[in-house]
Amino acid sequence: MFAFIDEIFQGKNRAQSRRLGLNIEVFYGGGKLLGNLRFLTPTRIKTNGRLTGDIDFRELVINLLRRICTLAYFHMPEQEIEWDWRPILEAANDIEIAEKNLRWHDWERYSNRQKTRMKMGGFLGEVTLRGDLGDWLPLLRLGEVVHVGKGATFGLGKYELNTEAH
């Protein structure tokens, strides 16, 4: 589903792998996996133009794809990404959130440029995913490295993924 990401992880695109600092082994276990996402830094996801303290898998995928496409555009301009997002987002509907334990965490930083304090709050906690995660692992693993959501360049949206057979 994500040939470009698969190439980076499988070493076919070693120059980009080194440039992104990727050294991650992706595994594809057959069948269903339980995936636990633990959000380690405040994660700022916008839905319909507003920050949300909640997330579903489809919104996570939208935000991961946006982040990866933006990074690829600026850091790998020679790499063409021609994804039809429609079937990807339809497939994302097949992954369910089995459990959520999220809480809002307020955080501020001072902007020297704007001479004011900036609210940078987001959600922290854990989400358990249930479904056939095999095709999603490259995207989710890459998200561990590049983070997700607004403020990722400030270190926000960091998460870790743990999987187990189900």
DSSP file (Angstrom, degrees, kcal/mol; ACC not computed):
  #  RESIDUE AA STRUCTURE BP1 BP2  ACC     N-H-->O    O-->H-N    N-H-->O    O-->H-N    TCO  KAPPA ALPHA  PHI   PSI    X-CA   Y-CA   Z-CA
    1    1 A M              0   0    0      0, 0.0     2,-0.5     0, 0.0     3,-0.2   0.000 360.0 360.0 360.0 -37.9    0.0    0.0    0.0
    2    2 A F     >  +     0   0    0    133,-0.2     4,-2.8     1,-0.2     3,-0.2  -0.627 360.0 165.4-118.5  71.4    2.9    2.4    0.8
    3    3 A A  H  > S+     0   0    0     -2,-0.5     4,-2.5     1,-0.2     5,-0.2   0.870  75.2  54.3 -57.7 -41.0    5.5    1.4   -1.7
    4    4 A F  H  > S+     0   0    0      2,-0.2     4,-1.6     1,-0.2    -1,-0.2   0.917 112.6  42.8 -60.1 -44.8    7.6    4.6   -1.1
    5    5 A I  H  > S+     0   0    0     -3,-0.2     4,-2.4     1,-0.2    -2,-0.2   0.905 111.6  54.9 -69.0 -41.2    7.7    3.9    2.7
    6    6 A D  H  X S+     0   0    0     -4,-2.8     4,-2.7     1,-0.2     6,-0.2   0.907 105.9  53.1 -57.7 -42.1    8.4    0.2    2.1
    7    7 A E  H  X>S+     0   0    0     -4,-2.5     5,-1.3     1,-0.2     6,-1.3   0.904 108.8  49.1 -61.0 -42.2   11.4    1.1   -0.1
    8    8 A I  H ><5S+     0   0    0     -4,-1.6     3,-0.9     1,-0.2    -1,-0.2   0.943 115.6  43.1 -62.0 -47.3   12.9    3.3    2.6
    9    9 A F  H 3<5S+     0   0    0     -4,-2.4    -2,-0.2     1,-0.2    -1,-0.2   0.848 113.0  51.1 -70.3 -33.8   12.5    0.6    5.3
   10   10 A Q  H 3<5S-     0   0    0     -4,-2.7    -1,-0.2    -5,-0.2    -2,-0.2   0.424 113.2-114.7 -87.4   2.7   13.7   -2.3    3.1
   11   11 A G  T X<5S+     0   0    0     -3,-0.9     3,-0.8    -4,-0.5    -3,-0.2   0.525  82.0 122.0  83.5   4.6   16.9   -0.4    2.1
   12   12 A K  T 3 <S+     0   0    0     -5,-1.3    -4,-0.2     1,-0.3     3,-0.1   0.708  84.3  41.3 -70.8 -17.6   16.1    0.0   -1.6
   13   13 A N  T >> S+     0   0    0     -6,-1.3     4,-2.1     1,-0.1     3,-0.5  -0.484  74.5 159.9-125.3  58.4   16.4    3.7   -1.1
   14   14 A R  H <>  +     0   0    0     -3,-0.8     4,-2.7     1,-0.3     5,-0.2   0.795  68.1  58.9 -59.7 -34.2   19.4    3.8    1.2
   15   15 A A  H 3> S+     0   0    0      1,-0.2     4,-2.3     2,-0.2    -1,-0.3   0.940 110.7  42.0 -61.8 -45.8   20.3    7.4    0.5
   16   16 A Q  H <> S+     0   0    0     -3,-0.5     4,-2.3     2,-0.2    -2,-0.2   0.881 112.0  56.1 -67.7 -36.5   16.9    8.6    1.8
   17   17 A S  H  X>S+     0   0    0     -4,-2.1     5,-2.8     1,-0.2     4,-0.7   0.933 111.5  42.7 -60.2 -45.8   17.1    6.1    4.7
   18   18 A R  H ><5S+     0   0    0     -4,-2.7     3,-0.7     3,-0.2    -1,-0.2   0.906 112.0  54.0 -66.5 -40.9   20.4    7.6    5.9
   19   19 A R  H 3<5S+     0   0    0     -4,-2.3    -1,-0.2     1,-0.3    -2,-0.2   0.868 113.7  42.0 -63.2 -35.6   19.2   11.1    5.3
   20   20 A L  H 3<5S-     0   0    0     -4,-2.3    -1,-0.3    -5,-0.1    -2,-0.2   0.555 111.6-122.0 -86.1  -7.6   16.1   10.5    7.5
   21   21 A G  T <<5 +     0   0    0     -4,-0.7     2,-0.5    -3,-0.7    -3,-0.2   0.828  53.6 163.0  72.6  31.0   18.2    8.6   10.0
   22   22 A L      < +     0   0    0     -5,-2.8    -1,-0.2    -6,-0.2    -2,-0.1  -0.725  19.1 151.2 -91.5 129.3   16.0    5.4    9.6
   23   23 A N        +     0   0    0     -2,-0.5     2,-0.4     2,-0.0    -1,-0.1  -0.469  30.6 139.5-146.7  67.1   17.3    2.1   10.8
   24   24 A I        -     0   0    0    -15,-0.1     2,-0.6     2,-0.0    -2,-0.0  -0.943  45.9-140.3-122.6 131.6   14.1    0.4   11.7
   25   25 A E        -     0   0    0     -2,-0.4     2,-0.5   -15,-0.0   -15,-0.1  -0.812  18.4-159.3 -91.0 123.2   13.1   -3.2   11.0
   26   26 A V        -     0   0    0     -2,-0.6     2,-0.4   -17,-0.2    -2,-0.0  -0.868   7.8-165.1-102.2 134.0    9.5   -3.5    9.9
   27   27 A F        -     0   0    0     -2,-0.5     2,-0.6     2,-0.0   110,-0.1  -0.910  12.4-151.1-120.3 148.0    7.9   -6.9   10.3
   28   28 A Y        -     0   0    0     -2,-0.4     2,-0.5   109,-0.1   106,-0.0  -0.925  13.8-171.8-118.3 104.1    4.7   -8.2    8.8
   29   29 A G        -     0   0    0     -2,-0.6   105,-0.2     2,-0.1   104,-0.1  -0.809  27.2-118.6 -92.4 135.6    3.0  -10.8   10.9
   30   30 A G  S    S+     0   0    0     -2,-0.5     2,-0.1   104,-0.1    -1,-0.0  -0.310  75.3  17.6 -67.4 156.8    0.0  -12.5    9.2
   31   31 A G  S    S-     0   0    0    134,-0.1   103,-0.4   135,-0.1     2,-0.3  -0.308 107.3 -20.4  81.9-163.6   -3.4  -12.1   10.8
   32   32 A K        -     0   0    0    100,-0.2   134,-2.2   101,-0.1     2,-0.4  -0.574  55.1-166.4 -89.0 144.0   -4.6   -9.6   13.3
   33   33 A L  E     -AB 131 165A   0     98,-2.1    98,-1.0    -2,-0.3     2,-0.6  -0.949  18.1-136.1-123.5 146.1   -2.4   -7.6   15.5
   34   34 A L  E     -AB 130 164A   0    130,-3.0   130,-1.8    -2,-0.4     2,-0.5  -0.903  26.0-163.5 -94.3 129.8   -3.2   -5.5   18.5
   35   35 A G  E     -AB 129 163A   0     94,-2.3    94,-4.1    -2,-0.6     2,-0.6  -0.961   7.7-159.9-118.2 132.0   -1.3   -2.3   18.4
   36   36 A N  E     -AB 128 162A   0    126,-3.4   126,-2.1    -2,-0.5     2,-0.6  -0.945   4.6-163.8-112.3 117.4   -0.8    0.0   21.3
   37   37 A L  E     -AB 127 161A   0     90,-3.1    90,-2.3    -2,-0.6     2,-0.6  -0.884   2.8-166.3 -98.7 123.5    0.1    3.6   20.5
   38   38 A R  E     -AB 126 160A   0    122,-2.6   122,-1.7    -2,-0.6     2,-0.7  -0.939  12.0-146.9-112.3 112.5    1.5    5.5   23.5
   39   39 A F  E     +AB 125 159A   0     86,-3.2    86,-1.6    -2,-0.6   120,-0.3  -0.691  18.9 179.3 -82.3 115.5    1.6    9.2   22.9
   40   40 A L  E     +     0   0A   0    118,-2.5   119,-0.2    -2,-0.7    -1,-0.2   0.735  64.3  34.4 -94.3 -27.3    4.6   10.5   24.8
   41   41 A T  E    S-     0   0A   0    117,-1.3   116,-0.3    82,-0.1    82,-0.1  -0.908 108.6 -72.0-124.6 156.3    4.5   14.2   24.0
   42   42 A P  E     -     0   0A   0      0, 0.0   115,-1.8     0, 0.0     2,-0.5  -0.193  50.7-149.7 -50.3 130.8    1.4   16.4   23.6
   43   43 A T  E     -A  123   0A   0     80,-1.7    80,-2.2   113,-0.2     2,-0.8  -0.923   6.9-160.5-112.8 122.8   -0.3   15.5   20.3
   44   44 A R  B     +D  150   0B   0    106,-0.6   106,-2.7    -2,-0.5     2,-0.5  -0.860  16.2 171.7-109.8 100.7   -2.2   18.2   18.5
   45   45 A I  E     -E   52   0C   0     -2,-0.8     7,-2.4     7,-0.6     2,-0.5  -0.928  19.1-149.8-110.5 128.7   -4.6   16.8   15.9
   46   46 A K  E     -E   51   0C   0     -2,-0.5     2,-0.4     5,-0.2     5,-0.3  -0.850  12.7-175.9-100.0 133.8   -7.0   19.1   14.2
   47   47 A T  E >  S-E   50   0C   0      3,-3.1     3,-1.6    -2,-0.5    -2,-0.0  -0.997  77.0  -9.9-126.2 124.8  -10.4   17.8   13.1
   48   48 A N  T 3  S-     0   0    0     -2,-0.4    -1,-0.1     1,-0.3     3,-0.1   0.876 132.2 -53.9  53.0  40.2  -12.7   20.2   11.2
   49   49 A G  T 3  S+     0   0    0      1,-0.2     2,-0.4    -3,-0.0    -1,-0.3   0.490 120.0  99.9  79.7   3.2  -10.3   23.0   12.0
   50   50 A R  E <  S-E   47   0C   0     -3,-1.6    -3,-3.1    -5,-0.0    -1,-0.2  -0.948  77.1-109.7-125.1 143.8  -10.4   22.5   15.8
   51   51 A L  E     -E   46   0C   0     -2,-0.4     2,-0.4    -5,-0.3    -5,-0.2  -0.429  37.7-154.1 -64.6 142.2   -7.9   20.8   18.1
   52   52 A T  E     -E   45   0C   0     -7,-2.4    -7,-0.6     2,-0.1    71,-0.3  -0.928  24.6-155.4-122.7 146.7   -9.3   17.5   19.4
   53   53 A G  S    S+     0   0    0     -2,-0.4     2,-0.3    69,-0.1    71,-0.1   0.202  83.7  60.9 -96.9  13.0   -8.5   15.6   22.6
   54   54 A D        -     0   0    0     -9,-0.2     2,-0.3    69,-0.1    -2,-0.1  -0.855  65.0-165.0-134.2 164.4   -9.7   12.4   20.9
   55   55 A I        -     0   0    0     -2,-0.3     2,-0.3     4,-0.0     3,-0.0  -0.995   9.7-162.0-153.1 148.3   -8.6   10.4   17.9
   56   56 A D     >  -     0   0    0     -2,-0.3     4,-2.0     1,-0.1     5,-0.2  -0.839  40.3-105.5-120.7 168.3   -9.7    7.7   15.5
   57   57 A F  H  > S+     0   0    0     38,-0.3     4,-2.6    -2,-0.3     5,-0.2   0.881 117.6  55.7 -63.9 -38.9   -7.5    5.7   13.2
   58   58 A R  H  > S+     0   0    0      1,-0.2     4,-2.5     2,-0.2    -1,-0.2   0.918 108.6  47.4 -60.2 -44.7   -8.6    7.5   10.1
   59   59 A E  H  > S+     0   0    0      2,-0.2     4,-2.2     1,-0.2    -1,-0.2   0.877 110.8  52.7 -64.7 -37.3   -7.6   10.9   11.5
   60   60 A L  H  X S+     0   0    0     -4,-2.0     4,-2.5     2,-0.2    -2,-0.2   0.936 110.4  47.5 -61.2 -46.4   -4.3    9.5   12.6
   61   61 A V  H  X S+     0   0    0     -4,-2.6     4,-2.9     2,-0.2     5,-0.3   0.918 110.0  52.3 -62.1 -45.2   -3.6    8.2    9.1
   62   62 A I  H  X S+     0   0    0     -4,-2.5     4,-2.2     1,-0.2    -1,-0.2   0.930 113.1  44.8 -56.2 -46.4   -4.6   11.5    7.5
   63   63 A N  H  X S+     0   0    0     -4,-2.2     4,-2.1     2,-0.2    86,-0.3   0.859 113.0  50.1 -70.6 -35.7   -2.2   13.4    9.8
   64   64 A L  H  X S+     0   0    0     -4,-2.5     4,-2.7     2,-0.2     5,-0.2   0.928 111.9  48.1 -66.1 -44.5    0.6   10.9    9.3
   65   65 A L  H  X S+     0   0    0     -4,-2.9     4,-2.7     1,-0.2     5,-0.2   0.906 111.1  51.0 -63.1 -40.8    0.2   11.1    5.5
   66   66 A R  H  X S+     0   0    0     -4,-2.2     4,-2.1    -5,-0.3    -1,-0.2   0.931 112.5  46.4 -60.7 -45.8    0.2   14.9    5.6
   67   67 A R  H  X S+     0   0    0     -4,-2.1     4,-2.4     2,-0.2    -2,-0.2   0.926 114.8  45.9 -63.9 -46.1    3.4   14.9    7.7
   68   68 A I  H  X S+     0   0    0     -4,-2.7     4,-2.8     1,-0.2     5,-0.2   0.908 112.8  49.6 -67.0 -42.8    5.2   12.4    5.5
   69   69 A C  H  X S+     0   0    0     -4,-2.7     4,-2.4    -5,-0.2    -1,-0.2   0.892 111.3  50.1 -63.4 -38.8    4.2   14.1    2.3
   70   70 A T  H  X S+     0   0    0     -4,-2.1     4,-1.8    -5,-0.2    -2,-0.2   0.935 112.8  45.7 -65.3 -45.8    5.3   17.5    3.6
   71   71 A L  H  X S+     0   0    0     -4,-2.4     4,-2.8     1,-0.2     5,-0.4   0.919 113.8  49.2 -62.5 -43.4    8.7   16.1    4.7
   72   72 A A  H  X S+     0   0    0     -4,-2.8     4,-2.2     1,-0.2     7,-0.3   0.897 107.8  55.1 -63.6 -39.8    9.2   14.2    1.4
   73   73 A Y  H  < S+     0   0    0     -4,-2.4    -1,-0.2    -5,-0.2    -2,-0.2   0.910 118.7  32.3 -59.2 -43.9    8.3   17.4   -0.6
   74   74 A F  H  < S+     0   0    0     -4,-1.8    -2,-0.2    -5,-0.1    -1,-0.2   0.805 130.1  32.1 -86.7 -30.4   11.0   19.5    1.1
   75   75 A H  H  < S+     0   0    0     -4,-2.8    -3,-0.2    -5,-0.2    -2,-0.2   0.630 128.7  30.4-106.2 -15.9   13.7   16.9    1.7
   76   76 A M    ><  +     0   0    0     -4,-2.2     3,-2.0    -5,-0.4    -1,-0.2  -0.433  63.3 159.9-138.4  61.6   13.3   14.4   -1.2
   77   77 A P  T 3  S+     0   0    0      0, 0.0    -1,-0.1     0, 0.0    -4,-0.1   0.744  74.0  60.7 -61.5 -22.2   12.0   16.5   -4.1
   78   78 A E  T 3  S+     0   0    0     -3,-0.1     2,-0.6    -6,-0.1    -5,-0.1   0.671  86.6  88.8 -77.6 -14.8   13.2   13.9   -6.6
   79   79 A Q  S <  S-     0   0    0     -3,-2.0     2,-0.4    -7,-0.3    -3,-0.1  -0.742  71.3-147.9 -87.8 116.4   10.9   11.3   -5.1
   80   80 A E        -     0   0    0     -2,-0.6     2,-0.6     2,-0.1    -2,-0.1  -0.698   8.9-164.4 -84.5 132.2    7.5   11.3   -6.6
   81   81 A I        +     0   0    0     -2,-0.4     2,-0.4   -12,-0.1    -2,-0.0  -0.952  13.3 171.8-116.6 111.3    4.7   10.3   -4.3
   82   82 A E        +     0   0    0     -2,-0.6     2,-0.4     2,-0.1    -2,-0.1  -0.629  14.2 160.5-120.6  72.4    1.5    9.5   -6.2
   83   83 A W        -     0   0    0     -2,-0.4     2,-0.9   -81,-0.0     3,-0.1  -0.782  37.2-143.1 -94.7 134.5   -0.8    8.1   -3.6
   84   84 A D     >  -     0   0    0     -2,-0.4     4,-0.9     1,-0.2    -2,-0.1  -0.871  17.4-164.4 -89.6 106.4   -4.5    7.9   -4.2
   85   85 A W  H  > S+     0   0    0     -2,-0.9     4,-2.9     1,-0.2     5,-0.3   0.750  71.8  77.4 -68.0 -25.2   -5.6    8.8   -0.6
   86   86 A R  H  > S+     0   0    0      1,-0.2     4,-2.2     2,-0.2    -1,-0.2   0.933  98.8  38.8 -56.3 -54.6   -9.2    7.6   -1.1
   87   87 A P  H  > S+     0   0    0      0, 0.0     4,-2.3     0, 0.0    -1,-0.2   0.844 115.0  55.5 -67.5 -28.9   -8.6    3.8   -0.9
   88   88 A I  H  X S+     0   0    0     -4,-0.9     4,-1.6     2,-0.2    -2,-0.2   0.943 111.0  43.5 -64.4 -46.1   -6.1    4.4    1.9
   89   89 A L  H  X S+     0   0    0     -4,-2.9     4,-0.8     2,-0.2    -1,-0.2   0.845 112.0  53.4 -70.3 -32.8   -8.6    6.3    4.0
   90   90 A E  H >< S+     0   0    0     -4,-2.2     3,-0.9    -5,-0.3     4,-0.3   0.922 109.3  49.0 -64.8 -42.4  -11.3    3.7    3.2
   91   91 A A  H >< S+     0   0    0     -4,-2.3     3,-1.8     1,-0.2     4,-0.3   0.827 101.4  64.5 -65.4 -31.0   -9.0    0.9    4.4
   92   92 A A  H >< S+     0   0    0     -4,-1.6     3,-1.4     1,-0.3    -1,-0.2   0.785  89.3  67.8 -63.3 -26.0   -8.3    2.9    7.6
   93   93 A N  T << S+     0   0    0     -3,-0.9    -1,-0.3    -4,-0.8    -2,-0.2   0.689  88.7  66.8 -66.4 -16.8  -11.9    2.5    8.5
   94   94 A D  T <  S+     0   0    0     -3,-1.8     2,-0.6    -4,-0.3    -1,-0.2   0.634  84.9  81.7 -79.7 -13.9  -11.2   -1.2    9.0
   95   95 A I  S <  S-     0   0    0     -3,-1.4   -38,-0.3    -4,-0.3     2,-0.3  -0.817  70.6-158.2 -94.5 125.9   -9.0   -0.6   12.0
   96   96 A E  E     -C  130   0A   0     34,-2.6    34,-2.7    -2,-0.6     2,-0.8  -0.715  20.7-122.3-104.7 154.4  -10.9    0.0   15.2
   97   97 A I  E     -C  129   0A   0     -2,-0.3    32,-0.2    32,-0.2     3,-0.1  -0.849  27.9-178.0 -90.3 109.5   -9.9    1.7   18.4
   98   98 A A  E     +     0   0A   0     30,-2.5     2,-0.3    -2,-0.8    -1,-0.2   0.861  67.6   4.9 -78.7 -36.8  -10.4   -1.1   21.0
   99   99 A E  E     -C  128   0A   0     29,-1.2    29,-2.7    -3,-0.1     2,-0.4  -0.995  60.6-164.7-147.8 149.1   -9.4    1.1   24.0
  100  100 A K  E     +C  127   0A   0     -2,-0.3    27,-0.2    27,-0.2     2,-0.2  -1.000  13.3 170.4-135.1 135.3   -8.6    4.8   24.6
  101  101 A N  E     +C  126   0A   0     25,-3.0    25,-2.0    -2,-0.4     2,-0.3  -0.641  28.8 151.6-139.4  79.8   -7.0    6.3   27.6
  102  102 A L  E     -C  125   0A   0     23,-0.2     2,-0.3    -2,-0.2    23,-0.2  -0.838  19.5-178.1-115.5 148.1   -6.2    9.9   26.6
  103  103 A R  E     -C  124   0A   0     21,-2.3    21,-2.6    -2,-0.3     2,-0.3  -0.984  30.3-110.2-141.1 151.6   -6.0   13.1   28.6
  104  104 A W  E     -C  123   0A   0     -2,-0.3     2,-0.5    19,-0.2    19,-0.2  -0.639  27.9-165.5 -83.6 137.4   -5.3   16.7   27.7
  105  105 A H  E     -C  122   0A   0     17,-3.0    17,-2.0    -2,-0.3     2,-0.3  -0.974  10.4-145.4-126.0 116.8   -2.0   18.2   28.7
  106  106 A D        +     0   0    0     -2,-0.5     2,-0.3    15,-0.2    13,-0.0  -0.612  25.5 168.2 -81.0 139.8   -1.6   22.0   28.6
  107  107 A W        -     0   0    0     -2,-0.3    13,-3.9     2,-0.0     2,-0.3  -0.989  12.5-164.6-149.7 142.9    1.9   23.2   27.6
  108  108 A E  E     -F  119   0D   0     -2,-0.3     2,-0.3    11,-0.2    11,-0.2  -0.924   4.7-171.7-129.3 155.0    3.1   26.7   26.6
  109  109 A R  E     -F  118   0D   0      9,-1.9     9,-3.9    -2,-0.3     2,-0.5  -0.965  27.4-116.0-138.2 157.7    6.2   28.1   25.0
  110  110 A Y  E     -F  117   0D   0     -2,-0.3     2,-0.7     7,-0.2     7,-0.2  -0.825  20.5-149.2 -97.1 131.3    7.3   31.6   24.5
  111  111 A S  E  >> -F  116   0D   0      5,-2.9     4,-1.6    -2,-0.5     5,-1.2  -0.882   8.4-169.2-100.2 112.0    7.6   33.0   21.0
  112  112 A N  T  45S+     0   0    0     -2,-0.7    -1,-0.2     2,-0.2     5,-0.0   0.867  89.3  54.2 -64.4 -35.8   10.4   35.6   20.6
  113  113 A R  T  45S+     0   0    0      1,-0.2    -1,-0.2    -3,-0.1    -2,-0.0   0.929 119.9  30.2 -65.6 -44.6    9.1   36.4   17.2
  114  114 A Q  T  45S-     0   0    0      2,-0.2    -1,-0.2     0, 0.0    -2,-0.2   0.549  99.5-134.9 -92.3  -7.7    5.6   37.1   18.3
  115  115 A K  T  <5S+     0   0    0     -4,-1.6     2,-0.3     1,-0.2    -3,-0.2   0.892  70.3  93.9  56.0  43.3    6.6   38.3   21.8
  116  116 A T  E   <S-F  111   0D   0     -5,-1.2    -5,-2.9    -7,-0.0     2,-0.3  -0.975  82.0 -93.6-154.5 164.2    3.9   36.2   23.4
  117  117 A R  E     -F  110   0D   0     -2,-0.3     2,-0.5    -7,-0.2    -7,-0.2  -0.681  37.6-148.4 -83.5 137.4    3.2   32.8   25.1
  118  118 A M  E     -F  109   0D   0     -9,-3.9    -9,-1.9    -2,-0.3     2,-0.4  -0.916  10.2-131.1-111.0 128.7    1.9   30.2   22.7
  119  119 A K  E     +F  108   0D   0     -2,-0.5   -11,-0.2   -11,-0.2   -13,-0.0  -0.663  30.6 169.5 -77.3 127.5   -0.5   27.4   23.9
  120  120 A M        +     0   0    0    -13,-3.9   -12,-0.2    -2,-0.4    -1,-0.1  -0.024  20.0 148.4-129.0  28.4    0.9   24.1   22.6
  121  121 A G        +     0   0    0    -14,-0.3     2,-0.3   -17,-0.0   -15,-0.2  -0.181  12.3 154.1 -66.8 159.2   -1.4   21.7   24.6
  122  122 A G  E     - C   0 105A   0    -17,-2.0   -17,-3.0   -78,-0.1     2,-0.2  -0.947  42.9 -69.1-167.0-179.1   -2.4   18.3   23.2
  123  123 A F  E     -AC  43 104A   0    -80,-2.2   -80,-1.7   -71,-0.3     2,-0.3  -0.607  38.1-173.3 -90.3 149.4   -3.4   14.8   24.3
  124  124 A L  E     + C   0 103A   0    -21,-2.6   -21,-2.3    -2,-0.2     2,-0.3  -0.851  38.0  66.7-125.5 163.1   -1.2   12.2   25.9
  125  125 A G  E    S-AC  39 102A   0    -86,-1.6   -86,-3.2    -2,-0.3     2,-0.3  -0.874  74.0 -48.8 128.3-156.5   -2.0    8.6   26.8
  126  126 A E  E     -AC  38 101A   0    -25,-2.0   -25,-3.0    -2,-0.3     2,-0.4  -0.914  29.0-171.1-129.1 148.9   -2.6    5.3   25.1
  127  127 A V  E     -AC  37 100A   0    -90,-2.3   -90,-3.1    -2,-0.3     2,-0.6  -0.999  15.0-148.0-134.4 132.6   -4.8    4.0   22.3
  128  128 A T  E     -AC  36  99A   0    -29,-2.7   -30,-2.5    -2,-0.4   -29,-1.2  -0.912  13.9-157.2-104.8 124.0   -5.2    0.3   21.5
  129  129 A L  E     -AC  35  97A   0    -94,-4.1   -94,-2.3    -2,-0.6     2,-0.4  -0.770   5.6-165.7 -99.1 142.1   -5.8   -0.5   17.8
  130  130 A R  E     +AC  34  96A   0    -34,-2.7   -34,-2.6    -2,-0.3     2,-0.3  -0.997  42.3  60.0-130.4 132.4   -7.4   -3.7   16.6
  131  131 A G  E    S-A   33   0A   0    -98,-1.0   -98,-2.1    -2,-0.4     2,-1.5  -0.914  96.7 -34.8 148.6-171.6   -7.4   -5.1   13.1
  132  132 A D        +     0   0    0     -2,-0.3     3,-0.4  -100,-0.2     4,-0.2  -0.658  58.7 168.9 -82.3  91.6   -5.1   -6.3   10.4
  133  133 A L    >>  +     0   0    0     -2,-1.5     4,-1.2     1,-0.2     3,-1.1   0.505  45.1 101.6 -84.7  -5.2   -2.2   -3.8   11.0
  134  134 A G  G >4 S+     0   0    0   -103,-0.4     3,-0.7     1,-0.3    -1,-0.2   0.881  85.4  42.3 -49.0 -50.4    0.3   -5.6    8.7
  135  135 A D  G 34 S+     0   0    0     -3,-0.4     4,-0.3     1,-0.2    -1,-0.3   0.723 114.6  53.6 -70.2 -20.2   -0.1   -3.1    5.8
  136  136 A W  G <> S+     0   0    0     -3,-1.1     4,-2.7    -4,-0.2     5,-0.2   0.618  82.6  88.8 -90.0 -13.7   -0.1   -0.2    8.2
  137  137 A L  H <X S+     0   0    0     -4,-1.2     4,-3.1    -3,-0.7     5,-0.3   0.879  84.3  52.6 -58.4 -42.6    3.1   -1.0   10.0
  138  138 A P  H  > S+     0   0    0      0, 0.0     4,-2.3     0, 0.0    -1,-0.2   0.937 114.0  43.8 -58.8 -43.5    5.4    0.9    7.7
  139  139 A L  H  > S+     0   0    0     -4,-0.3     4,-2.1     2,-0.2    -2,-0.2   0.930 116.4  46.2 -65.5 -45.7    3.3    4.1    8.1
  140  140 A L  H  X S+     0   0    0     -4,-2.7     4,-1.1     2,-0.2    -1,-0.2   0.888 113.3  49.2 -66.1 -39.3    3.0    3.7   11.9
  141  141 A R  H  X S+     0   0    0     -4,-3.1     4,-0.8    -5,-0.2     3,-0.4   0.905 110.7  49.8 -67.2 -41.0    6.7    2.9   12.3
  142  142 A L  H >X S+     0   0    0     -4,-2.3     4,-2.4    -5,-0.3     3,-0.9   0.890 105.4  58.8 -63.8 -37.3    7.7    5.9   10.2
  143  143 A G  H 3X S+     0   0    0     -4,-2.1     4,-2.1     1,-0.3    16,-0.3   0.814  96.2  62.3 -60.6 -30.7    5.3    8.0   12.4
  144  144 A E  H 3< S+     0   0    0     -4,-1.1    -1,-0.3    -3,-0.4    -2,-0.2   0.848 111.3  39.0 -61.5 -31.8    7.3    7.0   15.4
  145  145 A V  H << S+     0   0    0     -3,-0.9    -2,-0.2    -4,-0.8    -1,-0.2   0.892 126.2  32.0 -84.8 -43.7   10.3    8.8   13.9
  146  146 A V  H  < S-     0   0    0     -4,-2.4    -3,-0.2     1,-0.1    -2,-0.2   0.545  99.9-139.6 -96.7  -8.0    8.7   11.9   12.3
  147  147 A H     <  -     0   0    0     -4,-2.1     2,-0.3    -5,-0.3    11,-0.2   0.035  16.5-103.4  69.3 176.6    5.9   12.4   14.9
  148  148 A V        +     0   0    0      9,-1.1  -104,-0.4     8,-0.1   -84,-0.1  -0.978  63.3  14.9-140.7 148.3    2.3   13.3   14.0
  149  149 A G  S >  S-     0   0    0     -2,-0.3     3,-1.1   -86,-0.3  -104,-0.2  -0.193  95.5 -23.8  89.4-177.3    0.1   16.4   14.1
  150  150 A K  B 3  S+D   44   0B   0   -106,-2.7  -106,-0.6     1,-0.2    -2,-0.1  -0.408 124.4  26.9 -70.4 144.2    0.7   20.1   14.6
  151  151 A G  T > >S+     0   0    0     -2,-0.1     5,-2.0  -108,-0.1     3,-1.7   0.614  71.8 137.6  81.3  12.6    3.9   21.1   16.4
  152  152 A A  G X 5 +     0   0    0     -3,-1.1     3,-1.7     1,-0.3    -2,-0.1   0.836  68.9  61.4 -59.8 -31.3    5.8   18.0   15.3
  153  153 A T  G 3 5S+     0   0    0      1,-0.3    -1,-0.3     2,-0.1    -3,-0.1   0.704 101.9  52.7 -69.1 -17.5    8.8   20.2   14.6
  154  154 A F  G < 5S-     0   0    0     -3,-1.7    -1,-0.3     2,-0.0    -2,-0.2   0.333 130.5 -95.9 -94.1   5.2    8.8   21.2   18.3
  155  155 A G  T X 5S+     0   0    0     -3,-1.7     3,-0.6     1,-0.3    -3,-0.2   0.476  81.9 137.0  93.8   3.2    8.8   17.6   19.4
  156  156 A L  T 3 < +     0   0    0     -5,-2.0    -1,-0.3     1,-0.2  -113,-0.2  -0.389  53.1  39.2 -77.7 161.8    5.1   17.3   19.8
  157  157 A G  T 3  S+     0   0    0   -115,-1.8    -9,-1.1  -116,-0.3     2,-0.4   0.698  73.7 156.6  75.2  20.3    3.2   14.2   18.5
  158  158 A K    <   +     0   0    0     -3,-0.6  -118,-2.5   -11,-0.2  -117,-1.3  -0.637  12.2 163.4 -79.4 133.2    5.8   11.7   19.5
  159  159 A Y  E     -B   39   0A   0     -2,-0.4     2,-0.4   -16,-0.3  -120,-0.2  -0.951  28.7-140.6-142.0 164.2    4.5    8.2   20.0
  160  160 A E  E     -B   38   0A   0   -122,-1.7  -122,-2.6    -2,-0.3     2,-0.5  -0.975  14.3-144.7-126.6 146.6    5.7    4.6   20.3
  161  161 A L  E     -B   37   0A   0     -2,-0.4     2,-0.4  -124,-0.2  -124,-0.2  -0.926  13.9-177.2-113.0 128.8    4.0    1.6   18.8
  162  162 A N  E     -B   36   0A   0   -126,-2.1  -126,-3.4    -2,-0.5     2,-0.3  -0.988  11.0-169.0-120.7 135.3    4.0   -1.8   20.4
  163  163 A T  E     +B   35   0A   0     -2,-0.4     2,-0.3  -128,-0.2  -128,-0.2  -0.894  10.1 177.1-124.4 154.4    2.3   -4.8   18.6
  164  164 A E  E     -B   34   0A   0   -130,-1.8  -130,-3.0    -2,-0.3    -2,-0.0  -0.985  37.6 -97.1-150.6 149.9    1.4   -8.3   19.6
  165  165 A A  E      B   33   0A   0     -2,-0.3  -132,-0.2  -132,-0.2  -134,-0.1  -0.344 360.0 360.0 -66.3 147.3   -0.4  -11.1   17.8
  166  166 A H              0   0    0   -134,-2.2  -133,-0.2   -35,-0.1    -1,-0.1   0.330 360.0 360.0-132.0 360.0   -4.1  -11.4   18.5
